[in-house]
């Protein structure tokens, strides 16, 4: 594992040409209550893993367990589904309809997905009477495509890699008048990804009510950065500057770290990572904007380190993927780097299990 300090902490990146604008609202509006009522959402567990804390040499280890959120298997259940709920709520508030189940009838949402974002979009569209089209790469297992179809989505295969399927999703959205709903942000495409991140803020609100004592450290896994940005924002809002936030990326895809080093959004090409959900070569601009201001450190872990952590967690009856365990993996491999990370035997650490084991 490698780490480095964020020199933009407290300041954030300057607005540069090509840097997407926008902001995340941390004040839940009535659409949040609407989302909760329609989905019947319940708080996900916060695990107090004292045995693992002792093994890792820290005072306490709290883990937010997102492995069965809304029955979809990951934190992303709070993302696209929430963004779609906001659009349904706006229709109801405008008096265009009164029935949530048909509020978005005639609307088609589209995305590219290698995993959980597509499931969330499909479920959100189904709940509010919309259609869902999910573009996947040829390499995505058919079993996963079947899971998407089981949630009512139409699945379209396009290209050998995610970036190709994303380009095709954008092209067809424009051609057919569909609504593109990405969990990333870039110039000209900010609102959907912002709404996704606002849905993720629900996790932080739950943790503040669940955790028995403020954490001293938070480790957050990151792909494009949406989860990490939302959770970092929540942590700062709850515990201020008393908490140290470390953002963890695959060594093969350090898009956020490279952008922090460059002082602007950049691509970080590299080999394919087994942390597939985090294998993102370009950051979400809005997520980067917030992480530059909120994160204390950035870290990269190898595929081998992530896989070792998955095996270690399995020995403790905690089942996840290399992506789902990445934040924990940084803590798991922090021996010899406690000083660098500000860790002590009394540290209280918060991590996230962001998804359950693969189901295809």
Protein Blocks (a to p, Z undefined) as FASTA:
>chain_A
ZZdddfkgonbpaddehiacddddfbdcfklmmmmmmnopacddddddfklmmmnopabd
cdddfklgghnopaklmmmmmmmmmmmmmmmmnopacbfklmmgoiacddddfblmmmmm
mmmmmmnopacdddddfklcfklmmmmmmnopacddedjbfklmmmmmmmmmmmnopacd
dfbdcehilmlmmmmmmmmmmmmmmmmmmpmbdcfbdcdddfklmmmmmmmmmmmmmnom
mbccdddddfklcmklmmmmnopacdddddddfklmlmcfbdcfklmmmmmmmpmbdcdd
dfklmmmmmmmmmmnopacdfklmmmmmmmmmmgoplmmnopafkbccddddfbdcdeZZ
